Amino acid sequence: MIKLLLKYSLLVAILWTLIIFVLCCTPGQYIPTTNWLELLSFDKFVHASIFFILVGLWLVYLYNSNNFSNFSMIFIILLCVAYGGLLEIMQATVFSNRSGDWLDFIANSFGCLLGFWFFIKNKYRFNHAF
C-alpha cells in the first residue's frame, strides 16, 4: 500500500486537496445537522483530521521527490495552514449557507502541525518502501 501511495503521491495529494475544497464549499443545507454540542466537538475533530491527512499526503509526495528539505517541509505546512484559513474566509464570504469559524481554522492548523509531527516520527518507514 505504501508503494502505491509513493508511486501516485502527487495525484493523491492533489485529489485530497480538491476533496477538501468540495467539502468546504458544499452549501450548508446539504450538511447533516445534529445537536450543536455534539457537532462542535465532532466538527473540530473532522477539521483537524482532514488537514492532518492533507499535510501527510503532501509531505509524502515531497519526501518521494528530489525536493525534500527543511525549507520545503515548512513551506508545505505554511501553505496548508494558509489553505485552511482561506477556506474559512471563503466560507464566511463566498460559499452559500456557510460561515467561517476561527475555531475551525485553529483545528485546521492543529491538524497540519499534528500531521507534520506524525510524518517526522514515521518518515523512516518510507525508506523501507523503496
C-alpha contacts under 8 A as a table, 3 or more apart, distances in Angstrom:
res1	aa1	res2	aa2	distance
1	M	4	L	5.15
1	M	5	L	6.27
2	I	5	L	4.98
2	I	6	L	6.08
2	I	126	F	7.43
2	I	129	A	6.42
3	K	6	L	5.06
3	K	7	K	6.08
3	K	129	A	5.79
3	K	130	F	7.16
4	L	7	K	5.06
4	L	8	Y	6.28
5	L	8	Y	5.36
5	L	9	S	5.23
5	L	12	V	7.48
6	L	9	S	4.92
6	L	60	V	6.99
6	L	61	Y	6.87
6	L	64	N	6.41
8	Y	11	L	5.41
8	Y	12	V	6.12
9	S	12	V	5.17
9	S	13	A	6.04
9	S	57	L	6.81
9	S	58	W	7.60
9	S	60	V	6.59
9	S	61	Y	4.83
9	S	64	N	7.78
10	L	13	A	5.14
10	L	14	I	6.14
10	L	58	W	7.36
10	L	61	Y	5.54
11	L	14	I	5.21
11	L	15	L	6.08
12	V	15	L	5.11
12	V	16	W	6.10
12	V	57	L	7.15
13	A	16	W	5.21
13	A	17	T	6.20
13	A	54	L	6.79
13	A	57	L	5.14
13	A	58	W	5.55
13	A	61	Y	7.38
14	I	17	T	5.06
14	I	18	L	6.28
15	L	18	L	5.09
15	L	19	I	6.11
16	W	19	I	4.94
16	W	20	I	6.24
16	W	54	L	6.59
17	T	20	I	5.29
17	T	21	F	6.43
17	T	54	L	6.69
18	L	21	F	4.96
18	L	22	V	6.23
19	I	22	V	5.13
19	I	23	L	6.13
20	I	23	L	5.10
20	I	24	C	6.07
20	I	50	I	7.34
21	F	24	C	5.14
21	F	25	C	6.15
21	F	87	L	7.43
22	V	25	C	5.24
22	V	26	T	6.10
23	L	26	T	5.38
24	C	87	L	6.85
24	C	91	Q	7.12
25	C	91	Q	6.86
25	C	95	F	5.62
25	C	96	S	7.84
25	C	98	R	7.82
26	T	30	Y	6.86
26	T	31	I	7.49
26	T	95	F	7.59
27	P	30	Y	5.81
27	P	31	I	7.25
27	P	95	F	6.71
27	P	96	S	5.32
27	P	97	N	5.46
27	P	98	R	6.38
28	G	31	I	5.39
28	G	96	S	6.85
28	G	97	N	4.54
28	G	98	R	5.23
29	Q	32	P	7.74
29	Q	97	N	6.78
33	T	36	W	7.99
33	T	39	L	7.55
34	T	38	E	6.88
34	T	39	L	6.08
35	N	38	E	5.41
35	N	39	L	6.11
36	W	39	L	4.87
36	W	40	L	5.90
37	L	40	L	5.23
37	L	41	S	6.80
38	E	41	S	5.70
38	E	42	F	6.13
39	L	42	F	5.07
39	L	43	D	5.42
40	L	43	D	5.20
40	L	44	K	6.33
41	S	44	K	5.37
41	S	45	F	6.35
42	F	45	F	5.04
42	F	46	V	6.17
43	D	46	V	5.09
43	D	47	H	6.22
43	D	104	D	7.89
44	K	47	H	5.05
44	K	48	A	6.12
44	K	103	L	7.54
44	K	104	D	6.10
44	K	107	A	5.60
45	F	48	A	5.20
45	F	49	S	5.98
45	F	107	A	7.35
46	V	49	S	5.02
46	V	50	I	6.13
47	H	50	I	5.49
47	H	51	F	6.36
47	H	104	D	6.48
47	H	107	A	5.74
47	H	108	N	5.31
47	H	111	G	7.26
48	A	51	F	5.38
48	A	52	F	5.93
48	A	107	A	4.87
48	A	108	N	4.87
48	A	109	S	7.29
48	A	110	F	6.13
48	A	111	G	3.92
48	A	112	C	7.32
49	S	52	F	4.93
49	S	53	I	6.25
49	S	111	G	5.92
50	I	53	I	5.18
50	I	54	L	6.11
50	I	108	N	7.81
50	I	111	G	7.35
51	F	54	L	4.67
51	F	55	V	6.11
51	F	80	C	7.48
51	F	84	G	7.82
51	F	108	N	5.57
51	F	109	S	7.46
51	F	111	G	5.02
51	F	112	C	5.32
51	F	115	G	7.51
52	F	55	V	5.50
52	F	56	G	6.16
52	F	108	N	7.93
52	F	111	G	4.30
52	F	112	C	4.99
52	F	113	L	7.46
52	F	114	L	6.17
52	F	115	G	4.29
52	F	116	F	7.74
53	I	56	G	4.96
53	I	57	L	6.02
53	I	115	G	6.61
54	L	57	L	5.31
54	L	58	W	6.31
54	L	80	C	7.43
54	L	112	C	7.49
54	L	115	G	7.90
55	V	58	W	5.22
55	V	59	L	5.98
55	V	76	I	7.23
55	V	77	I	6.47
55	V	80	C	6.63
55	V	112	C	5.61
55	V	115	G	5.62
55	V	116	F	6.52
56	G	59	L	5.13
56	G	60	V	6.08
56	G	115	G	5.39
56	G	116	F	6.67
56	G	118	F	7.98
56	G	119	F	6.27
57	L	60	V	5.08
57	L	61	Y	6.27
58	W	61	Y	5.04
58	W	62	L	6.10
58	W	76	I	7.07
59	L	62	L	4.85
59	L	63	Y	5.89
59	L	73	M	6.79
59	L	76	I	7.32
59	L	116	F	7.80
59	L	119	F	7.38
60	V	63	Y	5.02
60	V	64	N	6.05
61	Y	64	N	5.07
61	Y	65	S	6.24
62	L	65	S	5.11
62	L	66	N	7.45
62	L	67	N	6.21
62	L	68	F	5.43
62	L	72	S	7.78
62	L	73	M	7.71
63	Y	66	N	7.37
63	Y	67	N	7.38
63	Y	68	F	5.24
64	N	68	F	7.77
65	S	68	F	6.57
67	N	72	S	7.06
68	F	72	S	6.15
68	F	73	M	7.09
69	S	72	S	5.18
69	S	73	M	6.24
70	N	73	M	5.17
70	N	74	I	6.23
71	F	74	I	5.21
71	F	75	F	6.07
72	S	75	F	4.91
72	S	76	I	6.16
73	M	76	I	5.15
73	M	77	I	6.29
74	I	77	I	5.12
74	I	78	L	6.10
75	F	78	L	5.19
75	F	79	L	5.96
76	I	79	L	5.01
76	I	80	C	6.12
77	I	80	C	5.16
77	I	81	V	6.19
77	I	112	C	6.38
77	I	113	L	7.37
77	I	116	F	7.33
78	L	81	V	5.05
78	L	82	A	6.04
79	L	82	A	5.04
79	L	83	Y	6.05
80	C	83	Y	4.88
80	C	84	G	6.24
80	C	112	C	6.84
81	V	84	G	5.12
81	V	85	G	6.29
81	V	108	N	6.85
81	V	109	S	5.31
81	V	112	C	6.61
82	A	85	G	4.96
82	A	86	L	6.00
83	Y	86	L	5.06
83	Y	87	L	6.12
84	G	87	L	5.20
84	G	88	E	6.37
84	G	105	F	6.14
84	G	108	N	5.85
84	G	109	S	7.22
85	G	88	E	5.13
85	G	89	I	6.28
85	G	105	F	5.69
86	L	89	I	5.02
86	L	90	M	6.07
87	L	90	M	4.95
87	L	91	Q	6.05
87	L	100	G	7.99
88	E	91	Q	4.99
88	E	92	A	6.31
88	E	99	S	7.49
88	E	100	G	4.50
88	E	101	D	6.36
88	E	102	W	7.80
88	E	104	D	7.47
88	E	105	F	6.62
89	I	92	A	5.09
89	I	93	T	6.18
89	I	94	V	7.99
89	I	100	G	5.76
90	M	93	T	5.05
90	M	94	V	4.93
90	M	95	F	6.22
90	M	100	G	7.30
91	Q	94	V	5.85
91	Q	95	F	5.05
91	Q	96	S	7.63
91	Q	98	R	5.16
91	Q	99	S	5.03
91	Q	100	G	4.97
92	A	95	F	7.06
92	A	98	R	6.30
92	A	99	S	4.33
92	A	100	G	4.25
92	A	101	D	7.87
93	T	99	S	7.69
93	T	100	G	7.94
95	F	98	R	5.87
100	G	104	D	7.66
101	D	104	D	5.18
101	D	105	F	6.50
102	W	105	F	4.98
102	W	106	I	6.23
103	L	106	I	4.95
103	L	107	A	6.11
104	D	107	A	4.94
104	D	108	N	6.04
105	F	108	N	4.94
105	F	109	S	6.12
106	I	109	S	5.06
106	I	110	F	6.00
107	A	110	F	4.99
107	A	111	G	6.08
108	N	111	G	5.14
108	N	112	C	6.33
109	S	112	C	4.98
109	S	113	L	6.28
110	F	113	L	5.15
110	F	114	L	6.00
111	G	114	L	5.01
111	G	115	G	5.94
112	C	115	G	5.07
112	C	116	F	6.23
113	L	116	F	5.03
113	L	117	W	6.19
114	L	117	W	5.05
114	L	118	F	6.05
115	G	118	F	5.10
115	G	119	F	6.03
116	F	119	F	5.12
116	F	120	I	6.18
117	W	120	I	5.20
117	W	121	K	6.23
118	F	121	K	5.16
118	F	122	N	6.17
119	F	122	N	5.13
119	F	123	K	5.45
120	I	123	K	5.46
121	K	124	Y	7.76
122	N	125	R	5.78
122	N	126	F	7.84
123	K	126	F	5.53
123	K	127	N	7.30
124	Y	127	N	5.31
124	Y	128	H	7.26
125	R	128	H	5.58
125	R	129	A	6.97
126	F	129	A	5.11
126	F	130	F	7.14
127	N	130	F	6.00
